[in-house]
Amino acid sequence: MLLNEWDIELQEKGSPVGLCDIIEKKCQPEINNSIKGIEYYFSELSTNEIPDSVMELVQLLFYKLQDEVQHIFLKESGLIYPGIKKANDAFFIEKRASETITHTQQVITNLLLKLRQLLNNYVVPPESSKEWKDCVHEFYQLENKIHRWIYIEQSLLYPAITHKK
């Protein structure tokens, strides 16, 4: 089942080089746009929608999530993807390296789960402000985008380039 417009590209560009292109040109920009949208909400708008203590925790977890995502994007875009593109499908990484990336992605997944719990499974009361509804919706979108990116890497990219030692 195709989940969004670039799933067709996954079927057509199943090589490691093609997957890197999809991640860099589709996944990463979509995730970064969602992060910027949430950041804008936190920096420009204030809310009384949830208790201050919960909002502080949401912001703390969000900024930790942002840091983890940006760090792994930099590592992959700076080291792994150029190696794959240069070697043109003959690039391999050691199993430990892919396990490290998988571990970081698990940390990201756990942060998303905690945020989902704090944000009441992304269900907002009908009387909430439009801005708060938009922010919570953006959290939901961010979670979906991150899960798609992780799926592409863990199910398609890293199995193809991991040296089985």
N, CA, C and O of each residue as an XYZ file, in Angstrom:
660
protein
N       0.842     -1.181      0.000
C       0.000      0.000      0.000
C       0.886      1.242      0.000
O       1.827      1.334      0.788
N       0.595      2.178     -0.862
C       1.379      3.394     -0.953
C       0.865      4.400      0.071
O      -0.321      4.731      0.099
N       1.781      4.879      0.911
C       1.381      5.771      1.986
C       1.416      7.235      1.596
O       0.650      8.031      2.140
N       2.264      7.604      0.689
C       2.285      8.994      0.225
C       2.899      9.063     -1.152
O       3.267      8.044     -1.736
N       3.009     10.287     -1.670
C       3.394     10.482     -3.066
C       4.768      9.948     -3.415
O       4.995      9.615     -4.578
N       5.692      9.846     -2.486
C       7.017      9.377     -2.859
C       7.236      7.898     -2.612
O       8.349      7.403     -2.787
N       6.202      7.186     -2.210
C       6.340      5.737     -2.074
C       6.574      5.065     -3.423
O       7.212      4.014     -3.491
N       6.063      5.664     -4.495
C       6.304      5.129     -5.836
C       7.801      5.183     -6.127
O       8.361      4.264     -6.725
N       8.441      6.267     -5.697
C       9.885      6.389     -5.907
C      10.638      5.289     -5.166
O      11.668      4.819     -5.650
N      10.150      4.874     -4.011
C      10.801      3.791     -3.272
C      10.815      2.516     -4.095
O      11.793      1.769     -4.087
N       9.729      2.278     -4.798
C       9.659      1.078     -5.627
C      10.565      1.196     -6.851
O      11.160      0.211     -7.288
N      10.665      2.404     -7.398
C      11.460      2.603     -8.612
C      12.943      2.766     -8.312
O      13.784      2.328     -9.098
N      13.274      3.389     -7.187
C      14.668      3.687     -6.849
C      15.083      2.895     -5.618
O      15.459      3.479     -4.602
N      15.018      1.600     -5.700
C      15.306      0.758     -4.558
C      16.774      0.555     -4.256
O      17.118     -0.094     -3.269
N      17.655      1.103     -5.096
C      19.089      0.957     -4.850
C      19.493      1.849     -3.678
O      18.786      2.808     -3.367
N      20.611      1.551     -3.026
C      21.078      2.415     -1.941
C      21.246      3.873     -2.362
O      20.911      4.776     -1.594
N      21.757      4.117     -3.563
C      21.921      5.498     -4.035
C      20.555      6.169     -4.175
O      20.378      7.311     -3.750
N      19.607      5.478     -4.759
C      18.250      6.014     -4.909
C      17.583      6.277     -3.574
O      16.895      7.284     -3.401
N      17.789      5.365     -2.624
C      17.214      5.557     -1.288
C      17.818      6.773     -0.596
O      17.107      7.528      0.067
N      19.121      6.965     -0.748
C      19.770      8.155     -0.175
C      19.154      9.425     -0.742
O      18.902     10.381     -0.008
N      18.911      9.434     -2.047
C      18.296     10.603     -2.678
C      16.906     10.869     -2.102
O      16.571     12.014     -1.795
N      16.106      9.832     -1.954
C      14.764      9.993     -1.399
C      14.839     10.542      0.022
O      14.090     11.450      0.383
N      15.743      9.989      0.822
C      15.869     10.440      2.210
C      16.291     11.902      2.258
O      15.707     12.699      2.992
N      17.309     12.254      1.471
C      17.829     13.626      1.514
C      16.895     14.646      0.875
O      16.819     15.786      1.334
N      16.187     14.251     -0.176
C      15.364     15.220     -0.908
C      13.906     15.229     -0.476
O      13.196     16.203     -0.727
N      13.452     14.173      0.162
C      12.042     14.097      0.560
C      11.890     14.007      2.083
O      11.268     14.869      2.703
N      12.462     12.961      2.672
C      12.247     12.714      4.108
C      12.810     13.835      4.982
O      12.090     14.429      5.784
N      14.091     14.114      4.821
C      14.725     15.106      5.690
C      14.070     16.481      5.593
O      13.803     17.085      6.632
N      13.794     17.010      4.384
C      13.134     18.325      4.328
C      11.747     18.328      4.975
O      11.381     19.294      5.644
N      10.971     17.254      4.781
C       9.644     17.188      5.393
C       9.753     17.182      6.917
O       9.000     17.880      7.596
N      10.676     16.407      7.450
C      10.872     16.352      8.899
C      11.344     17.707      9.409
O      10.841     18.197     10.420
N      12.299     18.314      8.723
C      12.801     19.628      9.147
C      11.711     20.693      9.109
O      11.676     21.558      9.985
N      10.823     20.655      8.121
C       9.722     21.614      8.057
C       8.771     21.456      9.232
O       8.306     22.449      9.791
N       8.478     20.216      9.613
C       7.613     19.991     10.777
C       8.280     20.496     12.052
O       7.632     21.110     12.900
N       9.566     20.235     12.179
C      10.300     20.703     13.359
C      10.264     22.226     13.425
O      10.049     22.793     14.497
N      10.469     22.888     12.301
C      10.428     24.356     12.272
C       9.039     24.882     12.642
O       8.921     25.888     13.341
N       8.000     24.208     12.178
C       6.634     24.619     12.516
C       6.361     24.538     14.011
O       5.750     25.438     14.586
N       6.811     23.471     14.628
C       6.627     23.306     16.076
C       7.479     24.321     16.824
O       7.030     24.918     17.802
N       8.696     24.512     16.367
C       9.591     25.510     16.971
C       8.971     26.905     16.927
O       9.032     27.654     17.902
N       8.378     27.242     15.788
C       7.719     28.538     15.637
C       6.625     28.690     16.694
O       6.506     29.736     17.332
N       5.837     27.643     16.869
C       4.767     27.708     17.862
C       5.340     27.996     19.248
O       4.840     28.860     19.968
N       6.384     27.270     19.612
C       6.979     27.451     20.940
C       7.600     28.831     21.112
O       7.548     29.397     22.204
N       8.185     29.378     20.056
C       8.890     30.648     20.196
C       7.976     31.864     20.043
O       8.227     32.904     20.652
N       6.928     31.745     19.244
C       6.114     32.918     18.926
C       4.754     32.955     19.613
O       4.172     34.029     19.767
N       4.255     31.833     20.015
C       2.918     31.794     20.581
C       2.963     31.251     21.999
O       3.809     30.421     22.333
N       2.068     31.715     22.807
C       1.981     31.168     24.164
C       0.620     30.501     24.311
O      -0.328     30.798     23.584
N       0.558     29.606     25.260
C      -0.689     28.859     25.406
C      -0.999     28.571     26.866
O      -0.110     28.457     27.710
N      -2.252     28.462     27.120
C      -2.734     28.013     28.433
C      -3.447     26.681     28.253
O      -4.221     26.255     29.110
N      -3.177     26.037     27.138
C      -3.911     24.826     26.770
C      -3.595     23.633     27.675
O      -4.464     22.808     27.957
N      -2.357     23.554     28.118
C      -1.956     22.476     29.018
C      -1.194     23.096     30.188
O      -0.688     24.212     30.065
N      -1.104     22.405     31.304
C      -0.386     22.967     32.465
C       1.062     23.316     32.120
O       1.689     22.664     31.285
N       1.575     24.345     32.771
C       2.937     24.808     32.504
C       3.969     23.702     32.674
O       4.907     23.598     31.884
N       3.800     22.882     33.697
C       4.777     21.814     33.942
C       4.793     20.807     32.791
O       5.854     20.306     32.416
N       3.632     20.515     32.238
C       3.552     19.588     31.107
C       4.155     20.247     29.865
O       4.879     19.606     29.104
N       3.852     21.529     29.668
C       4.397     22.246     28.506
C       5.924     22.298     28.575
O       6.599     22.140     27.558
N       6.460     22.516     29.758
C       7.922     22.527     29.904
C       8.519     21.173     29.534
O       9.550     21.106     28.865
N       7.876     20.110     29.966
C       8.357     18.767     29.647
C       8.224     18.482     28.141
O       9.119     17.890     27.537
N       7.116     18.902     27.548
C       6.929     18.735     26.108
C       8.038     19.463     25.352
O       8.622     18.912     24.419
N       8.327     20.694     25.751
C       9.378     21.456     25.078
C      10.749     20.811     25.281
O      11.543     20.737     24.344
N      11.022     20.356     26.474
C      12.296     19.700     26.755
C      12.472     18.455     25.883
O      13.526     18.265     25.276
N      11.459     17.623     25.821
C      11.527     16.403     25.006
C      11.595     16.740     23.518
O      12.311     16.085     22.761
N      10.853     17.754     23.105
C      10.885     18.162     21.699
C      12.285     18.613     21.306
O      12.790     18.207     20.259
N      12.920     19.443     22.125
C      14.252     19.935     21.771
C      15.300     18.816     21.815
O      16.271     18.845     21.058
N      15.106     17.845     22.690
C      15.982     16.665     22.695
C      15.767     15.859     21.411
O      16.728     15.390     20.800
N      14.513     15.703     21.009
C      14.184     15.016     19.760
C      14.816     15.743     18.580
O      15.438     15.118     17.721
N      14.657     17.055     18.538
C      15.237     17.861     17.464
C      16.752     17.668     17.400
O      17.314     17.508     16.316
N      17.403     17.683     18.543
C      18.848     17.504     18.599
C      19.261     16.130     18.070
O      20.199     16.029     17.280
N      18.581     15.092     18.494
C      18.897     13.727     18.034
C      18.690     13.592     16.526
O      19.520     13.005     15.832
N      17.585     14.134     16.025
C      17.291     14.045     14.593
C      18.348     14.803     13.791
O      18.879     14.271     12.816
N      18.656     16.025     14.183
C      19.642     16.821     13.447
C      21.022     16.163     13.486
O      21.747     16.173     12.492
N      21.377     15.599     14.622
C      22.678     14.946     14.757
C      22.796     13.748     13.800
O      23.811     13.592     13.121
N      21.776     12.922     13.752
C      21.834     11.752     12.870
C      21.763     12.174     11.401
O      22.413     11.559     10.556
N      20.982     13.215     11.083
C      20.948     13.711      9.706
C      22.337     14.185      9.275
O      22.779     13.886      8.166
N      23.016     14.916     10.141
C      24.355     15.406      9.810
C      25.334     14.257      9.607
O      26.134     14.269      8.671
N      25.265     13.270     10.483
C      26.159     12.114     10.390
C      25.926     11.356      9.086
O      26.873     11.004      8.382
N      24.670     11.112      8.780
C      24.366     10.353      7.573
C      24.670     11.159      6.306
O      25.283     10.643      5.372
N      24.242     12.418      6.277
C      24.458     13.251      5.080
C      25.924     13.606      4.877
O      26.359     13.838      3.749
N      26.684     13.650      5.963
C      28.090     14.015      5.855
C      29.024     12.848      5.628
O      30.099     13.022      5.055
N      28.634     11.652      6.069
C      29.527     10.498      5.986
C      28.971      9.338      5.166
O      29.612      8.866      4.227
N      27.805      8.897      5.521
C      27.285      7.650      4.938
C      26.770      7.855      3.515
O      27.183      7.136      2.605
N      25.886      8.814      3.310
C      25.315      9.000      1.974
C      26.372      9.339      0.926
O      26.318      8.787     -0.173
N      27.342     10.233      1.218
C      28.392     10.476      0.206
C      29.192      9.210     -0.122
O      29.573      8.993     -1.272
N      29.446      8.377      0.897
C      30.159      7.124      0.647
C      29.367      6.196     -0.245
O      29.927      5.558     -1.137
N      28.072      6.115     -0.014
C      27.211      5.275     -0.846
C      27.204      5.788     -2.280
O      27.337      5.014     -3.228
N      27.047      7.098     -2.431
C      26.972      7.683     -3.777
C      28.295      7.554     -4.525
O      28.310      7.312     -5.731
N      29.394      7.715     -3.813
C      30.712      7.619     -4.454
C      31.004      6.176     -4.880
O      31.522      5.940     -5.971
N      30.674      5.227     -4.025
C      30.959      3.818     -4.320
C      29.895      3.194     -5.223
O      30.090      2.097     -5.747
N      28.763      3.896     -5.406
C      27.693      3.438     -6.292
C      27.312      1.975     -6.049
O      27.604      1.109     -6.873
N      26.686      1.717     -4.958
C      26.157      0.406     -4.569
C      27.223     -0.593     -4.110
O      26.874     -1.723     -3.768
N      28.491     -0.225     -4.090
C      29.533     -1.124     -3.600
C      29.972     -0.695     -2.188
O      30.998     -1.164     -1.697
N      29.228      0.164     -1.555
C      29.559      0.699     -0.232
C      28.979     -0.214      0.845
O      27.828     -0.641      0.763
N      29.790     -0.502      1.847
C      29.320     -1.298      2.980
C      29.796     -0.668      4.276
O      30.880     -0.089      4.343
N      28.969     -0.790      5.299
C      29.380     -0.374      6.639
C      29.367     -1.599      7.536
O      28.714     -2.600      7.240
N      30.085     -1.502      8.615
C      30.124     -2.611      9.560
C      28.788     -2.691     10.314
O      28.081     -1.698     10.483
N      28.484     -3.882     10.747
C      27.231     -4.120     11.457
C      27.116     -3.219     12.691
O      26.028     -2.733     12.998
N      28.214     -2.995     13.391
C      28.184     -2.150     14.588
C      27.764     -0.723     14.271
O      27.059     -0.091     15.058
N      28.192     -0.216     13.124
C      27.818      1.149     12.727
C      26.317      1.248     12.477
O      25.675      2.205     12.909
N      25.763      0.270     11.786
C      24.310      0.316     11.546
C      23.539      0.095     12.844
O      22.447      0.639     13.010
N      24.087     -0.693     13.762
C      23.432     -0.883     15.066
C      23.439      0.411     15.872
O      22.485      0.683     16.602
N      24.496      1.214     15.755
C      24.553      2.505     16.435
C      23.470      3.437     15.905
O      22.806      4.131     16.675
N      23.297      3.448     14.598
C      22.256      4.281     13.998
C      20.878      3.779     14.410
O      19.995      4.578     14.722
N      20.687      2.479     14.413
C      19.414      1.902     14.851
C      19.129      2.273     16.301
O      17.986      2.562     16.654
N      20.150      2.267     17.135
C      19.976      2.650     18.540
C      19.525      4.113     18.649
O      18.616      4.432     19.416
N      20.161      4.991     17.883
C      19.774      6.406     17.903
C      18.337      6.568     17.423
O      17.582      7.367     17.976
N      17.963      5.820     16.405
C      16.585      5.889     15.918
C      15.600      5.357     16.960
O      14.457      5.810     17.019
N      16.033      4.406     17.774
C      15.172      3.912     18.850
C      14.994      4.989     19.920
O      13.907      5.132     20.479
N      16.045      5.740     20.207
C      15.953      6.870     21.143
C      14.941      7.875     20.612
O      14.108      8.377     21.367
N      15.007      8.169     19.325
C      14.067      9.100     18.692
C      12.641      8.571     18.802
O      11.722      9.326     19.120
N      12.454      7.292     18.545
C      11.129      6.679     18.652
C      10.600      6.768     20.079
O       9.419      7.048     20.284
N      11.458      6.534     21.060
C      11.038      6.633     22.460
C      10.646      8.061     22.835
O       9.688      8.265     23.580
N      11.378      9.047     22.323
C      11.022     10.444     22.569
C       9.659     10.765     21.957
O       8.844     11.453     22.573
N       9.417     10.268     20.754
C       8.115     10.475     20.118
C       6.991      9.857     20.943
O       5.921     10.451     21.078
N       7.225      8.683     21.489
C       6.215      8.016     22.311
C       5.904      8.836     23.563
O       4.741      8.993     23.936
N       6.940      9.353     24.204
C       6.729     10.178     25.404
C       5.967     11.451     25.062
O       5.090     11.874     25.814
N       6.298     12.059     23.936
C       5.577     13.260     23.508
C       4.109     12.932     23.220
O       3.213     13.684     23.604
N       3.874     11.823     22.552
C       2.496     11.395     22.264
C       1.709     11.233     23.560
O       0.556     11.656     23.647
N       2.327     10.625     24.557
C       1.648     10.429     25.839
C       1.335     11.764     26.515
O       0.232     11.966     27.023
N       2.305     12.665     26.519
C       2.101     13.981     27.138
C       1.049     14.805     26.407
O       0.363     15.629     27.011
N       0.928     14.577     25.114
C      -0.033     15.327     24.304
C      -1.339     14.553     24.099
O      -2.062     14.783     23.129
N      -1.625     13.650     25.007
C      -2.909     12.938     25.037
C      -3.222     12.255     23.701
O      -4.327     12.376     23.171
N      -2.230     11.536     23.172
C      -2.388     10.841     21.879
C      -2.821     11.791     20.769
O      -3.523     11.395     19.839
N      -2.397     13.043     20.874
C      -2.692     14.084     19.884
C      -4.174     14.421     19.787
O      -4.635     14.927     18.764
N      -4.909     14.145     20.834
C      -6.322     14.515     20.883
C      -6.425     15.798     21.686
O      -6.010     15.857     22.844
N      -6.982     16.823     21.057
C      -7.136     18.111     21.744
C      -8.616     18.391     21.947
O      -9.446     18.025     21.115
N      -8.939     19.039     23.054
C     -10.347     19.391     23.287
C     -10.854     20.341     22.199
O     -10.082     21.144     21.675
N     -12.113     20.261     21.862
C     -12.669     21.120     20.806
C     -12.532     22.618     21.105
O     -12.464     23.425     20.179
N     -12.492     22.984     22.352
C     -12.399     24.403     22.713
C     -10.971     24.952     22.640
O     -10.756     26.138     22.889
N     -10.014     24.120     22.309
C      -8.626     24.569     22.197
C      -8.482     25.574     21.061
O      -9.272     25.590     20.117
N      -7.458     26.407     21.177
C      -7.213     27.404     20.135
C      -6.772     26.725     18.842
O      -6.246     25.612     18.848
N      -7.001     27.421     17.747
C      -6.593     26.905     16.446
C      -5.082     26.682     16.417
O      -4.608     25.689     15.866
N      -4.331     27.605     17.010
C      -2.873     27.486     17.022
C      -2.428     26.220     17.737
O      -1.539     25.516     17.258
N      -3.044     25.921     18.892
C      -2.684     24.719     19.645
C      -3.070     23.464     18.860
O      -2.311     22.496     18.826
N      -4.228     23.477     18.241
C      -4.640     22.340     17.412
C      -3.637     22.120     16.276
O      -3.255     20.988     15.979
N      -3.219     23.220     15.651
C      -2.239     23.122     14.565
C      -0.909     22.560     15.067
O      -0.280     21.736     14.403
N      -0.493     23.013     16.237
C       0.774     22.539     16.805
C       0.712     21.040     17.100
O       1.630     20.298     16.754
N      -0.355     20.605     17.729
C      -0.500     19.184     18.059
C      -0.598     18.363     16.776
O      -0.047     17.265     16.697
N      -1.291     18.888     15.777
C      -1.370     18.194     14.485
C       0.023     18.076     13.862
O       0.354     17.051     13.266
N       0.829     19.118     13.999
C       2.191     19.076     13.455
C       3.037     18.025     14.184
O       3.878     17.373     13.564
N       2.822     17.859     15.489
C       3.505     16.782     16.222
C       3.114     15.425     15.629
O       3.963     14.554     15.440
N       1.846     15.260     15.346
C       1.364     14.014     14.752
C       2.023     13.781     13.384
O       2.476     12.677     13.082
N       2.067     14.834     12.569
C       2.698     14.731     11.261
C       4.183     14.410     11.386
O       4.716     13.591     10.637
N       4.841     15.057     12.332
C       6.265     14.806     12.560
C       6.499     13.346     12.918
O       7.425     12.720     12.402
N       5.682     12.810     13.782
C       5.826     11.400     14.162
C       5.697     10.498     12.935
O       6.501      9.584     12.755
N       4.710     10.742     12.105
C       4.525      9.925     10.896
C       5.721     10.029      9.953
O       6.183      9.020      9.420
N       6.214     11.231      9.749
C       7.346     11.443      8.853
C       8.602     10.746      9.367
O       9.353     10.150      8.595
N       8.822     10.826     10.667
C       9.994     10.166     11.254
C       9.873      8.651     11.135
O      10.857      7.974     10.836
N       8.698      8.124     11.361
C       8.520      6.675     11.238
C       8.739      6.206      9.801
O       9.295      5.129      9.584
N       8.311      6.995      8.821
C       8.555      6.625      7.419
C      10.049      6.621      7.116
O      10.556      5.701      6.474
N      10.750      7.653      7.580
C      12.201      7.749      7.374
C      12.917      6.555      8.019
O      13.774      5.930      7.394
N      12.565      6.247      9.257
C      13.186      5.121      9.957
C      12.895      3.808      9.221
O      13.771      2.954      9.090
N      11.664      3.660      8.747
C      11.327      2.447      7.998
C      12.213      2.298      6.764
O      12.754      1.222      6.508
N      12.357      3.376      6.005
C      13.170      3.321      4.781
C      14.601      2.909      5.119
O      15.190      2.066      4.441
N      15.149      3.507      6.163
C      16.534      3.189      6.506
C      16.680      1.788      7.077
O      17.552      1.034      6.646
N      15.834      1.428      8.045
C      16.013      0.138      8.715
C      15.554     -1.051      7.885
O      16.088     -2.150      8.032
N      14.587     -0.849      7.030
C      14.071     -1.976      6.248
C      14.668     -2.076      4.854
O      14.718     -3.161      4.275
N      15.122     -0.945      4.309
C      15.596     -0.961      2.930
C      17.070     -0.591      2.789
O      17.835     -1.334      2.175
N      17.475      0.543      3.346
C      18.832      1.035      3.107
C      19.889      0.240      3.874
O      20.785     -0.343      3.263
N      19.794      0.212      5.197
C      20.866     -0.406      5.977
C      21.005     -1.911      5.763
O      22.132     -2.405      5.788
N      19.933     -2.666      5.554
C      20.160     -4.077      5.219
C      20.949     -4.261      3.918
O      21.671     -5.245      3.762
N      20.807     -3.307      2.984
C      21.509     -3.426      1.701
C      22.991     -3.051      1.792
O      23.785     -3.479      0.954
N      23.369     -2.261      2.795
C      24.752     -1.788      2.849
C      25.535     -2.283      4.064
O      26.698     -1.920      4.240
N      24.913     -3.100      4.896
C      25.568     -3.572      6.107
C      26.367     -4.821      5.823
O      25.845     -5.810      5.308
N      27.645     -4.761      6.167
C      28.533     -5.908      6.011
C      28.188     -6.899      7.122
O      28.236     -6.545      8.301
N      27.848     -8.110      6.767
C      27.389     -9.134      7.732
C      28.578     -9.795      8.424
O      29.012    -10.877      8.031
N      29.091     -9.145      9.442
C      30.203     -9.751     10.207
C      29.754    -10.127     11.573
O      30.544    -10.649     12.360
